Amino acid sequence: MAQYEHLPIYKKAMDMTIYIENIVRGFSRYHKYTLGTDLRNLSREIVRLIIRANSERDRLKTLLALRDIIEEFKVTLRICKEVKAFKNFNSFKHAVEEAISLSRQNEGWIKSFGDKGRGK
């Protein structure tokens, strides 16, 4: 299996996942077991997809799936904000900034393939 610990996107995803684990701990019981579970699962799926993409020869399909999961993660964050699951706005702001950063890195990874991946 290919090494992935050196990837900036992996490091960012791990930091975000740990942050989400800690933030969800502060959610109310209702939100912790509904939206919090969704956030935790999506953040872990993001890390898994990054690892998978790094080890595959044809990464484009996995990177496109990663794009979708990150978008779903951002929507879930917004829902959490709207229902006031976060203890404070700064927690939400930091989580969204991390998700946006991951999204940008993923888009850069996709663009690095240029027309190679689109010819199929």
C-alpha positions in Angstrom: 0.0 0.0 0.0 1.3 3.5 -0.8 2.4 5.9 1.9 -0.1 8.6 2.7 1.1 10.1 6.0 3.1 12.7 4.0 0.1 14.1 2.1 -1.0 17.6 3.2 -4.6 16.6 2.4 -4.3 13.5 4.6 -2.9 15.6 7.5 -5.7 18.2 7.1 -8.3 15.5 7.0 -7.0 13.8 10.2 -6.9 17.1 12.0 -10.4 17.8 10.9 -11.6 14.4 12.0 -10.1 14.7 15.5 -11.6 18.2 15.7 -15.0 16.9 14.8 -14.7 14.1 17.4 -14.0 16.6 20.1 -16.7 19.1 19.0 -19.4 16.5 18.7 -18.7 15.5 22.3 -20.1 18.9 23.3 -23.3 18.6 21.3 -26.6 18.1 23.2 -27.7 14.4 23.5 -30.2 14.8 20.7 -27.8 16.3 18.2 -24.8 14.1 19.3 -26.5 10.9 18.2 -28.1 12.2 15.0 -26.2 15.0 13.3 -23.0 14.4 15.3 -22.9 10.7 14.2 -23.3 11.9 10.6 -20.4 14.4 11.0 -18.2 11.8 12.6 -18.9 9.1 9.9 -18.4 11.6 7.1 -15.1 12.9 8.4 -13.8 9.3 8.8 -15.0 8.5 5.3 -13.1 11.5 3.9 -9.9 10.1 5.5 -10.6 6.6 4.1 -11.1 8.0 0.6 -7.9 10.0 0.7 -6.0 6.8 1.7 -7.7 4.8 -1.1 -7.1 7.5 -3.7 -3.4 7.6 -2.9 -3.0 3.9 -3.3 -4.9 3.5 -6.6 -3.6 3.8 -10.0 -6.7 5.4 -11.4 -7.5 7.9 -8.7 -10.0 10.1 -10.5 -13.0 8.0 -9.6 -12.1 8.0 -5.9 -11.3 11.7 -6.0 -14.7 12.5 -7.5 -16.3 10.4 -4.8 -14.2 12.3 -2.2 -15.6 15.6 -3.7 -19.1 14.4 -3.1 -18.5 13.3 0.5 -16.8 16.6 1.3 -19.8 18.5 -0.1 -22.2 16.3 2.0 -20.0 17.0 5.0 -20.3 20.8 4.4 -24.0 20.6 4.1 -24.2 18.6 7.3 -22.1 21.3 9.0 -24.5 23.9 7.8 -27.5 22.0 9.1 -25.7 21.7 12.5 -25.3 25.4 12.5 -28.9 26.1 11.7 -30.2 23.9 14.5 -27.7 25.3 16.9 -25.9 22.1 17.6 -22.5 23.9 17.9 -21.8 25.4 21.3 -20.5 28.6 19.6 -20.0 30.1 16.2 -16.2 29.7 16.2 -16.5 25.9 16.4 -18.7 26.0 13.2 -16.4 28.5 11.5 -13.3 26.4 12.1 -15.0 23.2 10.9 -16.2 24.9 7.7 -12.8 26.4 7.0 -11.2 23.0 7.4 -13.8 21.5 5.0 -13.2 24.2 2.5 -9.5 23.7 2.7 -9.9 20.0 2.1 -12.2 20.7 -0.9 -9.6 23.0 -2.5 -6.9 20.5 -2.0 -9.0 17.8 -3.5 -9.9 20.0 -6.5 -6.2 20.6 -7.0 -5.5 16.8 -6.9 -8.3 16.3 -9.5 -6.9 19.0 -11.7 -3.4 17.5 -11.6 -4.8 14.7 -13.8 -5.7 17.2 -16.5 -7.2 15.5 -19.5 -5.7 12.1 -18.5 -8.7 11.1 -16.4 -11.4 12.6 -18.6 -10.6 10.6 -21.8 -12.5 7.6 -20.6 
